[in-house]
């Protein structure tokens, strides 16, 4: 059974734009946690980890092996290592922080949590806001909370990890092919339907890779060719960030597969030793 570990594919609103498994894929094996949440809900890594734990327990109960697949490293790390027990953020603090611009929040963060301010990208609005609201609401820095991770299942399961790191030129070419294919397959209509719901633009589903570029096409700001070019670039940029994360973050003893993607060859790395 396949268990989703991709944050975009967790939502049901954009199956084409998130490259969710097709009906044919689902016919070959049971799939869990794909299209599970409505886009109006802001799911978190902790939410997904709880859903994944239940799915894994159910699959084990059937005597089968769950295969987690997906590129959301934070989700996988939360499931395996646990999550910081950060209390709920005070609503007034959250409103104050989210109403301020990123420069103001970063200036405050430098005073209250200099380590986070130095670590985070100055333009990373969401992460800067998160670090600031945590220290304001709890009196304790995000880093301090994260040193107390709880609830991970890494010690309780037999894990056979595999990190796919194909050649970058091969990967980027696939990114370009994929975005153009999504446009042909109906991604524009998906985004049009999503925009009609008038959801909060800060919701995860509204920030899906390619959604902004297709929205600009629908609004007449750019033409189809420019939307494809920008969407392809956004996809490559995200793939580059994922590539860097999976190169350095997982443990050094996790096997890496570096050739152009060949599933049978990659799976040989997971075979038990003789």
C-alpha positions in Angstrom: 0.0 0.0 0.0 1.2 3.5 -0.9 0.9 6.2 1.8 1.3 9.8 0.6 4.0 12.0 2.1 3.5 15.0 -0.2 1.9 18.1 1.3 0.2 19.2 -2.0 -1.2 15.8 -2.8 -2.8 15.7 0.6 -5.4 18.2 -0.7 -8.2 17.2 -3.1 -8.5 20.5 -4.9 -5.5 20.2 -7.3 -5.0 16.6 -8.4 -3.5 17.5 -11.7 -1.3 20.4 -10.5 0.0 18.3 -7.6 0.6 15.3 -9.9 -1.5 13.1 -7.7 -1.7 9.4 -8.7 -4.0 8.7 -11.6 -6.9 6.3 -11.6 -4.6 3.7 -13.3 -2.0 4.1 -10.6 -4.6 3.6 -7.9 -5.8 0.5 -9.7 -2.4 -1.1 -9.3 -2.2 -0.7 -5.5 -4.2 0.8 -2.7 -3.3 4.5 -2.0 -3.8 6.3 1.3 -3.8 10.1 2.2 -4.2 11.3 -1.3 -6.9 14.0 -1.7 -7.8 13.6 2.0 -8.2 17.3 3.0 -10.3 20.1 1.6 -8.3 23.2 0.5 -10.1 25.4 3.0 -8.3 23.6 5.8 -4.6 24.4 6.6 -3.2 21.0 7.3 0.1 20.9 9.2 3.0 18.4 9.4 1.7 17.3 12.8 -1.8 16.7 11.3 -0.3 14.6 8.5 1.9 12.6 10.9 -1.1 11.6 13.0 -3.0 10.5 9.8 0.1 8.6 8.6 0.6 6.8 11.9 -3.0 5.5 11.7 -2.6 4.5 8.1 0.7 2.7 8.9 -0.9 0.9 11.8 -3.9 -0.2 9.6 -1.6 -1.5 6.9 0.5 -3.4 9.4 -2.7 -4.8 10.8 -3.4 -6.3 7.3 0.0 -8.0 7.3 1.2 -5.7 4.5 4.1 -3.2 4.1 3.3 0.5 3.8 5.4 2.4 1.3 5.6 6.1 2.1 6.4 8.3 -1.0 6.7 12.0 -1.4 9.1 14.9 -1.2 7.9 16.9 1.8 10.9 16.5 4.1 9.3 18.2 7.0 6.4 15.7 7.0 8.8 12.7 7.0 11.0 14.2 9.7 8.0 14.9 11.9 6.7 11.3 11.5 10.1 9.7 12.2 11.6 12.0 14.8 8.5 13.6 16.4 7.4 17.2 16.7 8.0 20.0 19.2 5.2 20.2 21.8 4.5 23.9 21.0 1.3 25.2 22.7 -1.4 26.8 20.7 -0.5 30.3 19.7 -2.4 33.1 21.3 -4.9 34.4 18.7 -4.2 38.1 19.4 -0.5 37.5 19.0 -1.0 35.6 15.7 -3.2 38.4 14.3 -0.6 41.0 15.3 2.3 39.2 13.7 0.4 38.1 10.5 -0.8 41.7 10.0 2.8 43.1 10.0 5.2 43.1 7.0 8.1 40.8 6.9 10.7 43.5 7.6 9.0 44.6 10.8 8.7 41.0 12.0 12.3 40.2 11.2 13.5 43.3 13.1 11.5 42.1 16.2 12.7 38.6 15.7 16.4 39.7 15.8 15.8 41.1 19.3 13.8 38.1 20.6 15.4 35.2 18.8 18.6 36.2 17.0 19.5 32.7 16.0 16.2 32.2 14.1 16.6 35.7 12.5 20.1 34.8 11.3 19.1 31.4 10.0 15.9 32.3 8.1 15.8 33.8 4.6 15.0 37.6 5.1 12.1 37.2 2.6 10.6 34.1 4.1 7.4 35.7 5.4 5.8 32.6 6.8 8.8 31.1 8.7 9.8 34.5 10.2 6.2 35.0 11.3 6.1 31.5 12.8 9.3 32.0 14.8 8.2 35.4 16.1 4.7 34.3 17.1 6.1 31.3 19.0 8.5 33.4 21.1 5.9 36.1 21.7 3.2 33.7 22.7 5.2 31.2 24.7 8.2 33.1 25.9 10.4 30.4 24.5 12.2 30.3 21.1 11.2 27.9 18.4 14.6 26.3 18.5 14.2 25.6 22.2 10.9 24.0 21.6 12.2 21.9 18.7 14.9 20.4 21.0 12.0 18.6 22.8 10.6 16.5 19.9 8.0 13.9 20.9 5.8 11.3 19.2 8.2 10.1 16.4 7.9 6.4 15.3 11.5 6.0 14.1 12.5 3.9 17.1 9.4 1.6 16.7 9.6 0.6 13.1 11.9 -1.1 10.7 12.6 1.6 8.1 14.1 1.0 4.6 14.7 4.5 3.3 15.7 5.5 -0.2 16.5 9.0 -1.4 16.1 9.7 -5.1 18.7 12.2 -6.3 18.8 11.9 -10.1 21.1 14.1 -12.2 20.0 17.7 -12.0 19.7 18.3 -15.8 17.6 15.2 -16.1 15.4 16.3 -13.2 14.9 19.8 -14.5 14.0 18.6 -18.0 11.4 16.4 -16.4 10.1 19.4 -14.4 9.6 21.3 -17.7 7.8 18.4 -19.4 5.6 17.9 -16.3 4.3 21.4 -16.1 3.5 21.6 -19.8 1.7 18.3 -19.5 -0.3 19.6 -16.5 -1.5 22.6 -18.5 -2.7 20.2 -21.3 -4.3 17.9 -18.8 -6.6 20.5 -17.2 -4.6 22.4 -14.5 -6.0 25.7 -15.7 -9.5 24.6 -15.0 -8.5 23.3 -11.6 -7.0 26.6 -10.6 -10.0 28.5 -12.0 -12.3 26.4 -9.8 -10.1 27.0 -6.8 -10.0 30.7 -7.2 -13.8 30.8 -7.5 -13.9 29.6 -3.9 -12.2 32.9 -2.7 -10.1 31.1 0.0 -7.6 32.8 2.1 -4.5 33.2 -0.1 -2.3 32.2 2.8 -3.7 28.7 2.8 -1.3 25.9 1.7 -3.5 24.9 -1.3 -3.4 28.5 -2.6 0.4 28.5 -2.6 0.7 25.3 -4.6 3.6 25.3 -7.2 2.2 26.7 -10.4 -1.1 28.1 -9.0 0.1 31.7 -8.9 1.3 31.5 -12.5 -1.9 30.0 -13.8 -3.9 32.6 -11.8 -2.0 35.3 -13.7 -2.9 33.6 -17.0 -6.6 33.6 -16.0 -6.4 37.2 -14.9 -5.0 38.2 -18.3 -1.7 39.4 -16.9 0.4 36.9 -18.9 -0.2 34.7 -21.9 -0.2 30.9 -22.0 3.5 30.6 -23.1 4.6 32.9 -20.3 2.5 31.0 -17.7 4.2 27.7 -18.8 7.6 29.3 -18.7 7.1 30.8 -15.2 5.4 27.6 -13.9 8.2 25.5 -15.2 10.8 27.8 -13.5 8.8 27.7 -10.2 8.8 23.9 -10.4 12.6 23.8 -11.0 13.2 26.2 -8.2 11.2 24.0 -5.8 13.0 20.8 -7.1 16.3 22.5 -6.4 15.3 23.2 -2.8 14.1 19.7 -2.3 17.3 18.3 -3.9 19.4 20.3 -1.5 17.3 19.3 1.5 17.4 15.6 0.7 21.1 15.7 -0.1 22.0 17.1 3.4 19.2 16.5 5.9 18.5 12.7 6.0 21.1 10.6 7.9 24.3 9.8 6.0 23.6 6.1 6.0 20.3 6.4 4.1 21.0 5.1 0.6 21.0 7.6 -2.3 20.1 6.7 -5.8 21.8 9.1 -8.2 21.1 7.8 -11.7 18.2 8.9 -14.0 15.1 7.4 -12.3 14.9 3.7 -13.0 12.5 2.2 -10.4 13.7 -1.5 -10.7 17.3 -0.4 -10.2 16.5 1.9 -7.4 14.5 -0.8 -5.6 17.5 -3.1 -5.6 19.0 -0.8 -3.0 16.2 -1.7 -0.7 16.6 -5.5 -1.1 17.7 -7.3 2.1 21.4 -8.3 2.0 22.1 -11.9 1.3 
